[in-house]
Amino acid sequence: MNTKIKKILSRKFDKGKTDALLRYFLLSIGKFEEGDWEGSLEKAGKFIEIVVKIIWLHAGKSLPKQKEFKAGRLAKDIIKIDSAIITDDGIRVQVPRACILIYDIVSNRGGRHYSEKINANEIDVGIVLPVCSWILAELVRFCINGLSPEEAKEIVNSITKRHYPIFEEIDGRVYIDNEKFKSAPECFLLVLYQKYPSRISKEETLTILKNHGYKSSAIKFERLRQYIDIDETNNILIRATGRKKVEQILTRNNSDL
């Protein structure tokens, strides 16, 4: 689906920038699913910057120098462009307005008072990600001529579907979305990844695996030595190789919208 979306967007927008656009969109989703709210907002901000740039270029305008580039300001300038140049009001007006909203949120993340009970970034990303999905769907709609209604609906639905965090912790117990792993070893590595940089005991990992439907015999620690470090008290820490492996698993999960 990602390849199809890239081809559709490149019909009217700069190909190099549409590649980056989709990459940052997927990275924002990935960070959200990992529970990295600030990371998700950061990637969403990059996504918005590219959205503004590709619309500006589509209007036949030249981009300012990078040090002079302000996404919010350029989005306001897009709204002022003559409708004869950008005839689609969704692209000329509605998308830039959405970009201004999102860019204002991501630019001010961390600027509010800290609360132990409420994570402002978590609240923000709950607004930002759906709006970014809507923006991407609007860009696709603008470029989608020639596809059947069924194909168009499938693509838009894949973009705007709801996303959920992969990891959940309830009273200290870790749970992982069952759709994100294919085996006990993958589940095991995801647990360690969620706990990083803390160690976790062998007993606790086996309990978590049991909660995900696996027997203790499903894990052979010796076979996972390349990914983990086990200290003298049998507490386990995921190594850099293990974190790389998990990121490959997460990338696989987000290889399609």
C-alpha positions in Angstrom: 0.0 0.0 0.0 2.8 2.4 0.8 4.3 2.1 -2.7 0.9 2.7 -4.2 0.4 5.9 -2.1 3.9 7.2 -3.1 3.0 6.7 -6.8 -0.3 8.5 -6.3 1.2 11.5 -4.5 4.1 11.8 -7.1 1.5 12.4 -9.8 1.1 16.0 -8.6 3.8 16.5 -5.9 7.6 16.4 -5.8 8.6 12.8 -5.7 11.6 13.1 -3.4 9.6 15.1 -0.9 6.6 12.7 -1.1 9.0 9.8 -0.1 10.1 11.8 2.9 6.5 12.8 3.7 5.4 9.2 3.9 8.5 8.2 5.9 7.9 10.8 8.6 4.2 9.8 8.7 5.1 6.2 9.4 7.8 7.2 11.9 5.2 9.2 13.8 2.9 6.2 13.9 5.7 4.0 15.0 6.8 6.3 17.8 3.2 6.5 18.9 2.7 2.8 19.0 5.9 2.5 21.1 4.5 5.0 23.6 7.1 7.6 22.7 4.7 10.5 22.6 7.3 13.2 22.3 9.1 11.3 19.5 5.8 10.9 17.7 5.1 14.7 17.9 8.6 15.5 16.6 8.1 13.3 13.5 4.6 14.7 13.0 6.2 18.2 12.9 8.6 17.0 10.2 5.6 15.6 8.3 3.8 18.9 8.5 6.9 20.8 7.2 7.0 18.6 4.1 3.3 19.0 3.5 3.6 22.8 3.5 6.6 22.5 1.2 5.0 20.2 -1.4 1.9 22.4 -1.7 4.0 25.5 -2.0 6.0 23.9 -4.8 2.8 22.6 -6.4 1.7 26.2 -6.7 4.9 27.0 -8.7 6.6 28.9 -5.9 10.2 28.7 -4.8 11.0 27.6 -1.3 12.8 30.0 1.0 16.2 29.1 2.4 16.1 26.6 5.1 17.1 29.0 7.8 14.3 31.3 6.8 11.7 28.5 6.5 8.8 28.7 8.9 6.1 26.1 8.3 3.3 28.1 10.0 4.1 31.3 8.1 4.3 29.4 4.8 1.0 27.7 5.5 -0.7 31.1 6.0 0.8 32.2 2.7 -0.6 29.2 0.9 -4.1 30.2 2.1 -3.6 33.6 0.4 -2.7 32.0 -3.0 -5.2 32.8 -5.8 -7.8 30.0 -6.3 -6.9 30.1 -10.0 -3.5 28.7 -9.1 -4.7 26.1 -6.6 -8.2 25.3 -7.5 -8.9 22.7 -4.8 -10.1 24.5 -1.6 -9.2 21.4 0.4 -5.5 21.7 -0.6 -5.4 25.5 -0.7 -7.3 26.3 2.5 -8.3 23.4 4.7 -5.0 21.4 4.7 -2.9 24.5 5.5 -5.2 25.5 8.3 -4.8 21.9 9.8 -1.0 22.3 9.3 -1.0 25.5 11.3 -2.9 23.9 14.2 -0.6 20.8 14.3 2.6 22.8 13.9 1.6 25.1 16.7 1.0 22.1 19.0 4.2 20.3 18.1 6.3 23.5 18.3 5.1 24.1 21.9 5.4 20.6 23.3 7.0 20.5 26.7 6.2 24.2 27.2 3.3 23.6 29.7 3.5 22.9 33.4 4.5 19.3 34.2 2.0 17.1 35.9 2.7 13.7 37.4 -0.9 12.6 36.6 -1.3 14.0 33.1 1.2 13.8 30.3 0.5 16.7 28.0 2.4 15.1 25.1 0.1 12.0 25.3 -2.9 14.3 25.1 -1.4 16.2 22.2 -0.5 13.2 20.1 -4.1 11.9 20.5 -5.1 15.0 18.4 -2.1 15.3 16.2 -1.9 11.8 14.7 -5.6 11.6 13.5 -5.2 15.1 11.9 -2.0 14.1 10.2 -3.8 11.0 8.8 -6.6 13.3 7.6 -4.1 15.6 5.9 -2.4 12.7 4.1 -5.8 11.3 3.0 -6.6 14.8 1.6 -3.4 14.8 -0.4 -4.1 11.4 -1.8 -7.7 12.4 -2.6 -6.3 15.4 -4.6 -4.1 13.1 -6.6 -6.3 10.0 -6.9 -7.9 10.6 -10.3 -8.1 7.4 -12.4 -8.7 4.9 -9.5 -11.9 3.0 -9.0 -14.1 4.1 -6.1 -13.2 0.8 -4.3 -9.5 1.3 -4.7 -9.7 4.9 -3.5 -11.8 3.9 -0.5 -9.3 1.2 0.4 -6.3 3.6 0.3 -8.0 6.3 2.3 -9.2 3.8 4.9 -5.7 2.4 5.3 -4.5 6.0 6.0 -7.2 7.0 8.4 -7.5 3.8 10.4 -7.0 4.2 14.2 -3.7 3.3 15.8 -3.1 2.1 19.3 0.0 1.8 21.5 1.8 -1.6 21.2 2.7 -1.7 24.9 0.3 -1.5 27.9 1.2 -1.7 31.5 -1.4 -2.6 34.2 -0.3 -2.7 37.8 3.2 -3.4 36.7 2.2 -6.1 34.3 3.3 -5.6 30.7 1.1 -6.5 27.8 1.9 -6.4 24.1 -0.4 -6.1 21.1 -0.7 -9.7 19.9 -0.6 -8.5 16.2 2.9 -7.1 16.6 4.8 -10.4 17.2 4.9 -13.8 15.5 6.6 -15.9 18.1 7.6 -16.2 21.8 11.2 -14.9 21.1 9.7 -11.8 19.4 7.3 -11.3 22.3 10.3 -11.7 24.7 12.4 -9.1 22.9 9.5 -6.7 22.8 9.1 -7.0 26.5 12.8 -6.3 27.1 12.6 -3.3 24.7 9.7 -1.9 26.6 11.6 -2.3 29.9 14.9 -0.8 28.6 17.1 0.6 30.1 16.0 -1.4 33.2 16.8 -5.1 33.6 14.0 -7.7 34.2 14.3 -11.0 35.9 14.0 -14.3 34.1 11.0 -15.2 36.3 9.2 -12.0 35.4 9.8 -12.5 31.7 8.4 -16.0 31.8 5.3 -14.7 33.7 4.8 -12.1 31.0 5.1 -14.7 28.3 2.6 -16.9 30.1 0.2 -14.0 30.1 0.6 -13.9 26.3 -0.2 -17.6 25.9 3.3 -19.1 25.8 4.9 -21.8 28.0 8.2 -21.3 29.6 9.7 -23.9 27.3 8.9 -21.6 24.3 12.0 -19.5 25.2 15.6 -20.8 24.9 17.7 -18.1 26.5 20.9 -19.5 25.0 19.6 -18.9 21.5 19.0 -15.3 22.3 22.4 -14.5 23.7 23.3 -12.3 20.8 20.4 -10.0 21.8 20.6 -10.0 25.6 22.8 -9.7 28.6 22.1 -11.9 31.7 23.9 -10.8 34.9 24.9 -13.0 37.8 21.5 -12.6 39.4 19.7 -13.8 36.3 18.4 -10.3 35.4 18.2 -9.6 31.7 19.0 -6.4 29.7 18.4 -6.1 26.0 21.6 -5.2 24.1 22.0 -2.9 21.2 21.7 -5.9 18.8 18.4 -6.7 20.5 17.1 -3.2 20.2 18.0 -3.2 16.5 16.1 -6.5 16.1 13.0 -5.1 17.8 13.1 -2.0 15.6 13.2 -4.3 12.6 10.1 -6.0 14.0 8.3 -2.7 14.5 9.3 -1.5 11.0 7.9 -4.7 9.6 4.6 -4.0 11.3 4.5 -0.5 9.9 5.6 -1.5 6.4 2.0 -1.2 5.3 -0.5 1.5 6.4 
